Amino acid sequence: MTLFSREEALALAREIVAESPAAETEVTVESTVDRFVRYAHVGPTQSADRERVDVAIRVRVVRPGGVGEARAEASTLERATLEHTLAHALELAEAGVAPDELVPLGGPVEVAESRAAPATLAHGFEAKADAVRRAVARAGEHGLEPAGLYETCATARALVNSRGREVFGETSRASFSLVASSATSSGFADTIASDVTALDVDGAIERAVDDALRSRDPRPIEPGTYEVVLAPHAASALLLFFAYEGFSARSFEERTSFLTDRVGELLVSERFTLFDDARDPRNPGWLFDGEGTPRERLLLFDRGRAQPPVSDRAHARSTGGRSTGHAVAQPSSQGPLPQNLVVQAGDATLDELIGRIERGLYVTQLHYVNTIEPHELVLTGVIRHAAWLVEKGKLVAPVAGLRFTDGLVRALADLRGVGAKVERAGALFDGEVATPALHLGSLHFTSSTRGA
């Protein structure tokens, strides 16, 4: 299984651009190789080796009354289908409504070429099955039910437009996860990296099993305001909302962002620095965005001070600024987004963070997190998997589920400690953040989820 080479991907995109009669044309070609194994107590339950190709054609046509823009996609390289996809895009552009002033497509740029990790691209079923056997055996030693996923994926992407922009890159991702469960408890752990050889599979197995064993028979706890240490996965579930809701130029212009009239202010603790950087090896990504613009490293919080939002070409034009390389594939109603968030590390171990709590909670994961109010990023969600009551710096008892409802900006204003170990952690929805554990002075829990 192989990806498109740079030459193959660019040649295909150039050919479609050359054949398009539109005033402006942009073609994106993606080639993806994906392998995964799902497993349970019986071992592997599902596996697949998959190859996929996606071709997206974006056109702009001049018509009476203005310019029309549209995008059409195909998932095959069949000549007839690609010709139909181009014709369909042209048809949609003739009939659709475009903004009054479209920003011209970007011209030539220089972008460094990222490469997929060869080991990730080559990683097959047998290597994954060996890790699965270890996970199943380790859980079985303690009477726990295992379930998880081992996946490797690599993608090559080329973007070519009729104004001479040509960019190409590759990315890769490998992940292993385990949920170990008993009748009254569960522990979750995963490990994520671009290069599969960097995964700590055995470490993830031990963390999941250990959390499941130590969190058996959780006791009910009253809702209320607690000092909290959030493990990286719990922190990630909250911090991703800075990307979804806050640091987009679109939400900023619409005045729904928490940044509205507050750029430059000290909004959260000086302990908190957050940036977006596709080149950071702890959470890497594409070095160009959905318009082919080079991505920049951007500070979002600089020692607690809020920085300007990320931008794309359209929003840069409307504000008189410049694109920071954060566009999604266009045309889209979604604004630009930061996609490679990294929290600057602190100097404390996890045990040290927990040891500072007089009475509070240690939470490993949050789930079903949603926005209630965007201006202060008031979020709500529930504890998932293992959590413990902390008294005098010690984990004293596992606790039953709770729902939190609180403002993220408010909570981070009382950030009392930041862990020294940065982990690439995903939420149970789209997105990942490279973050250490965070010690919050307070988080408000509004109800119990037991029996709900």
Secondary structure as GFF3:
##gff-version 3
##sequence-region A 1 452
A	DSSP	alpha_helix	6	19	.	.	.	ID=ss1
A	DSSP	beta_strand	24	40	.	.	.	ID=ss2
A	DSSP	beta_strand	43	63	.	.	.	ID=ss3
A	DSSP	beta_strand	66	74	.	.	.	ID=ss4
A	DSSP	alpha_helix	79	95	.	.	.	ID=ss5
A	DSSP	alpha_helix	118	122	.	.	.	ID=ss6
A	DSSP	alpha_helix	125	141	.	.	.	ID=ss7
A	DSSP	beta_strand	145	161	.	.	.	ID=ss8
A	DSSP	beta_strand	166	181	.	.	.	ID=ss9
A	DSSP	beta_strand	186	193	.	.	.	ID=ss10
A	DSSP	three_ten_helix	196	198	.	.	.	ID=ss11
A	DSSP	alpha_helix	201	214	.	.	.	ID=ss12
A	DSSP	beta_strand	224	230	.	.	.	ID=ss13
A	DSSP	alpha_helix	232	241	.	.	.	ID=ss14
A	DSSP	pi_helix	242	246	.	.	.	ID=ss15
A	DSSP	alpha_helix	249	253	.	.	.	ID=ss16
A	DSSP	beta_strand	274	276	.	.	.	ID=ss17
A	DSSP	beta_strand	298	302	.	.	.	ID=ss18
A	DSSP	beta_strand	305	306	.	.	.	ID=ss19
A	DSSP	alpha_helix	313	319	.	.	.	ID=ss20
A	DSSP	beta_strand	341	343	.	.	.	ID=ss21
A	DSSP	alpha_helix	350	355	.	.	.	ID=ss22
A	DSSP	beta_strand	359	363	.	.	.	ID=ss23
A	DSSP	beta_strand	366	373	.	.	.	ID=ss24
A	DSSP	beta_strand	378	383	.	.	.	ID=ss25
A	DSSP	beta_strand	387	391	.	.	.	ID=ss26
A	DSSP	beta_strand	394	398	.	.	.	ID=ss27
A	DSSP	beta_strand	402	407	.	.	.	ID=ss28
A	DSSP	alpha_helix	408	413	.	.	.	ID=ss29
A	DSSP	beta_strand	415	418	.	.	.	ID=ss30
A	DSSP	beta_strand	423	426	.	.	.	ID=ss31
A	DSSP	beta_strand	432	435	.	.	.	ID=ss32
A	DSSP	beta_strand	438	448	.	.	.	ID=ss33
###
